[in-house]
Amino acid sequence: MGVMQVGKQTEEEIRRRIENAAKRWRHQAVVQHKLELAKAIGSIAIRWKLIPGDETRLEEVMDSGARSVEMAE
């Protein structure tokens, strides 16, 4: 659980700050577990039958891999 002071901001600004903080936290956690991330991405690529060079789902694959590493911690 984290705590964030938001002050007087719109709901949209608060949501954006929370999303950005979550992305930074996820990135930091994943960087510490590069091998696990590589394995998770490889597994996802096989399950989703991705073709090398097809980057249309790259962000989705990376996000799914990061979530897999987070859950394994």
NORUR-V868644 format. One line per field, one symbol per residue. ss: DSSP state (A for helix, B for strand, O for the rest). phi: phi as a letter, one per 40 degrees, with the letter a starting at -180 (. if undefined). psi: psi as a letter, one per 20 degrees, with the letter a starting at -180 (. if undefined). A space follows every 10 residues. Layout:
ss: ???
phi: ???
psi: ???
This chain:
ss: OOOOOOOOOO AAAAAAAAAA AAAAAAAAAA AOOAAAAAAA AAAAAAAOOO OOOOOOOAAA AAAAAAAAAA AAO
phi: .bbbcbgcbc dcccdccccc cccccccccc dcbccccccc ccccdcccfc cdgcccbdcc cccccccccc ccc
psi: qrppphbnqr hghggggggg gggggggggh hilgghgggg gggggghilq ppiojhjggg gggggghggg hi.
